[in-house]
Amino acid sequence: MLDLLWSDPKAAQGCEPNTFRGGGTYFGPDISSAILDKHNFKMLIRSHECKPDGYDVVHDGRVVTVFSASNYYEAGSNLGAYIKLASNHKPQFIQFSATEITKQLPLCSRVSKVESSALRDLRTQIFSNKCRLLSAFENYDPDKTGLITMMEWTEAMSRVLNLDLPWRTLRAKLVEQTEDGKIKYESCFTDGNIEGNIENEQVTETIYRQRNILETIFRLLDTDNSGLLSREELRAGCELLAKHNGSISLSPEELDNLVDTMDINKDGEINFNEFLESFRMVDNKFASANGNI
């Protein structure tokens, strides 16, 4: 199941771990051809990967990605699409947007929104690997000046995150630099998109490292796809968990208390940020009770 959910096609030949998603693989056109030919299939149609136009065709037309959630990251970030297959199995792509307003956004605005969303994902990767990155940076800074060279910074980012990205180009959006070109490496971790005071960095890093899993759970609980969890949706999810793992069911009063605790902004519903924050709050309470904080 992990490979089915998180594996993505790539342009280069071969197969390698999908380090960005943290699971699955990247597979090249040679892998696609070998599998499709072995089973006498004409085409692989897949999803679970956001595309700006709602779909993408690669590997000589034999691998198709279709993504039906328009505005996935935010309004105007991407179109949605679905496929119609004719009798000759030739796919026809129908694109759409969930709102009329976002349909009118120019291409440059949609691209900008996608880039912003990608940067937020990258900052989350950086934050979830903070300890490892700091250790790599400090190896280049034995005198504890807080400064390293551009080359040292790019090498550490590539090695620790295992991402082949244009780090020199991204530098201005990710880190601060001195007038003489040195990198203030601790500024990597001052990100306004990651909100709240960090009382327990180990817990917070673990939560952000497991963000994809938590997001999947959130989407499963969010049965009406509103992006918010109601009391009814949370109750149904708790009952399902109790049924399958043998845990004790929550009473209506206990469930109300749970929702009140998770509902940080007190609007009666739980958004994804509140859902994430709740895990950190619970862990901090247990640690405090044990005298660890």
N, C-alpha and C positions, 0 to 999 in steps of 0.2 A: 504493500500500500504506500509506503514512504516513497519508493521509486516512481510509482504511478503519479503521485501528487506533485513531486518536486523536480522531476527530470525535464530538461529543456533542450531543444535542438541548438546546435552551433554550426557556424560556417566551416570550421576546420574539420579535418578527418579525425577519427578516433573517438575515444570515450574517456572521460575524466570526471572526478567528483565535482558536484555542484556546490562549490564552497560558498557562494553568495547566499543561497537559500539554506545551506546547512543540512541538506539531505538530497538524495537522488543524484543524478549525473547530468553532464552535458554530453550529448551524442551527435556525432557528425553524419554527413550524408552517406558515408560508407556503411555505418551501422544501420541507418534507416533502410538502405537498399538491401542489405543482407537479411534483415528481419522480414521485410515486405516480400522479397523474392522467396524466402524459405516457406512462407505461409500462403503464397500466391495471392497477396493483397495488392491492390492498386494504389492505395493511399492510406495514410494515417491522419485522422482528424482528432485533434487534441484541444485542451483548454487549460485553465488554471494559470494563465500567464497574460497579464494585461498588455494590450497592443494599442497604440495611439489611434489606429484606424478601425479597431475592433476585430481585425483579422490579419493574418500574415501567411504568406506562402513561401516555403523554402525547400531546399534539397531537391532541386529540379522539379518542383511542383508536386512532390510525393508526400510532403509533410505540411499540413495545414493547421494553423492555430486559430481558433475562433473564441472570442471573449465577449460575452453578452451583457456585461455590467458596464453601461456607459457612466461617465463621471465617477469612476471607481475611487480615485484618490480625492478629487474635489471637483466642483462644477467646472466643466470645460476641459478636464484633463484628457479625456479620451472618448471616442465613439464606442458604441456597442455594435455587435453584428451577430447575425445568425446565417445558417447555410441552407439553401434549398438544393437538393440533388435531383437532377433530371434523370430520365430513363437511361441515358448514356453515362451516368455517374459524374457528369461534369458539374462542379460546384458553382452555384450562383450565390454571391455574397450580398446580403441586405444589411445596410448600415442604418443606425438610428441613434438618437440622443434622447435621454429621458425628459428633457425640458426644451421648450422652444427657445428660451433665452440662450442656452449654451450652444444651440445650433448656429447662432449668429456670430459666435466668437470667431475672429480671424485665426488663421493657422498659426501666426506668430504667438498669439495669446495662448492657444492650446499647447504649443511646444514649450512655452515658458512655464506653464503649470505642470507639465510632465517633468521638466527639469527640476522644478522646485520639489516635487514629490520624490524624485529619485535622490536628490540631495538629502532629504529628510531620512530616507531609508539608509543612505550611506552613513549619516551621522549616528543613526541608531546602531549600525555595525561598529562604528568607532567607539561609541559609549560602552557597548556590551563587551568590548575587548580592552577596556581602559587599563587594567592592571598589566596585561601583556605588552601593550603599547608603551606605557610608562617605563617598564623595565627595559624595553628595546631602546627607547630614547635616552634613558639614563646611562646605558652602556656607552653611548657616544659623548656623554657629559659627566666625566668623572669628578669634575670640580663643582658640580651642582650649580651651574650658572643659569640653568633654565633655557639655554640656547644651544642649537645644533645647526649644522649647515643644511642647505636645501637638499643636497645629495643624500646626506644621512637620514633626513626626514623621509624622503621618497623611498629609500631602501627599506627603512623600518616599516612604513605603511604597507608596502608591497609584500614584505615577508610575513608580517604578523597577520594581516587580513587575507593574504593569499588572493589578492585581486589585482589583475593587470589593468590598471587604470592610468589615465594621463594625470598623474599626481601634481606635476608642475603647473598644469593648467588649472586644476581644481584648488590649488593651494590658497588662492585669494578668497575662496568661499569656505575654507575649512580651518584656517589657522592664521595667526598674526605674524608679522615679519618686522624685523628692525630695519632701520635706514641702511645699514650695511649688508642687508640680505640674510641675516641669521633668522632662524625659525624659533619663535617662542612656543615650544612644543606643548606646554600645559594648556595653551589656549585652544587646543583641539577639543577640550572637554568642557568648554564654556559655551553651551548651545541653548539659545532661548527656546528652541522647539521641544526641549526636554524639560518639563516644568516641575516645580516643587523642590523642596529642600531634601537633600540626600542624607538621611540619618544612618542608613546602613548600606554602604556601597556594594558589598558582596551580594546582598539580597537584590538590590536594584539591577546590578549587572546581570544576574541570573534571569530576572524577569524579562529584561530587554533581549537577552540571548534567546529566550524561549518565546519571543513575541509572536512568531508565526503560529506556534501551537496554540497560544492563548487566543489569537485572532480567529483561528479555525473554530475553537470552542465557542467563542462569542457569536460567530456567524451561525453555528448550529442552534444555539439558544434563541437567536433572533429570527424566529420563524416567519415574521411578516416582512423581513428585510428592510426594516425602517432605520437601522443603524442605532437603535435604542432598545434596551431590554425593559419590558414592563414587568410588573409583579406577577402577572399570569405566566409570562414566558419563563421567568426565573423559577416559579413554582413548578412548572412542567419539567424544566430541566433538572431540578433537585429531585423530583419524584422519579424521573428516569434513572438518575444516578443511583438512588436508593434501591431501585428495582434490580439493577444490574451488578452492583458491587456489594450489596448487602449492608449498606450503611443505614443509619437510623433516619427515618423521614422527619422533616421539620414540621412542627405544628404551624398553623396560620400565624400565631403570635411570633414565633421564632423567625418565620419567613419575613414578616413585616419588619422585625428588628434588623434582619440581615439587609433588606433593601434600604432601610433608613440609614444604615451604616455605610453602605456602598454609594448611596446617592449623595455625593459630596456637595453638589450645588443645589440640592433640595428641590428639584423640579419634578420629582415623582417617577423619573425614569433613569436608567443607567447607561451612559455612553461608554465607548471603548476605553477612553482615558481613565474614567472612574473604575472600570472593571480591572484595568492593570494596577491602578493605585491600591485597590483593595487587597491584592496579594501581598504587596509590600507592607501595608498597615498590619495585616494579620501576623506576618512573620515578625515584625518589630514588637508586637504585643507579647508573643511567645518568648522572644529573646529577652524582653524586659522582665518578664515574670521569672526567668531563670537567672537573672542578675548579670546578663551579658551586655546590657546597655546602661 
